[in-house]
Amino acid sequence: MNLLTKKHIQSVFKPREKTSHKGKNGHVLLIAGASGKMGAAVIAASACLRSGCGLLTVSVPKSERYILQIARPEAMLIFRENKIENTALYSSIGIGPGLGTDNASKKMLISILQSKQPLVLDADALNIIAANPTLFLQIPPHSILTPHPKEFDRLFGEHTTVEERRKKAIQKATELNVVIVLKDHQTLVTTHHQSYYNTTGNAGLAKGGSGDALTGMISAFLAQGYSAFESAQLGVYLHGLAADLALKNQSMESLLITDVINYLGKAFKTLSK
């Protein structure tokens, strides 16, 4: 069994050059949030920015724009109602947190799938695909799917054990030519017969918003030039490590995903030790 250890992650991680500027660190597009679910967009955007992307644009409903502009002034906005004309402007695209599964969201997802560049697909993006199986054929190669167990079963059928689910994830990652991040108490990252199990994280992450943050993080790494498989490994390991570090001031019961995001800086610093 391959494990995501500190030593392994240090071999993947590339510290930022001192001469770096924002144009060298990628431009992420996050498509997230809807009425009543703007917290998902804020959390994903916050984690994305804390994970090193140079620029971030978030697609949100126009009526909800003030929430994100106040919560995350570092992010640029585009309005969900407007068609995204040129996805090539973005180094990576993450879609799904708090998106909704209505017809407008489905049309948005189909449009993004046609961009043909690797995506981070989470939450409602996965639920839309599960409800419309023909969309599997449109997922760009090397995209990253980040389902929790229930989302995974919607996508690939019911499973009765963790082991069954893991075997299916490895199989489907190869068949679809994608990376699958199967979120669980020991998250699996798998692609093309390569699989890693995470060694960080705790039950404090078993709360709403944790997956939204992971989507933002993985999208940020993908934008910075890491491969899809590397981006998923970095995101999963550092997400869990920040949660472990946050327990110095919180319990597993009290831990919030905003606490985890606030500890990402310390998580990054451990990689240089």
Disulfide bonds with the S-S distance in Angstrom:
none
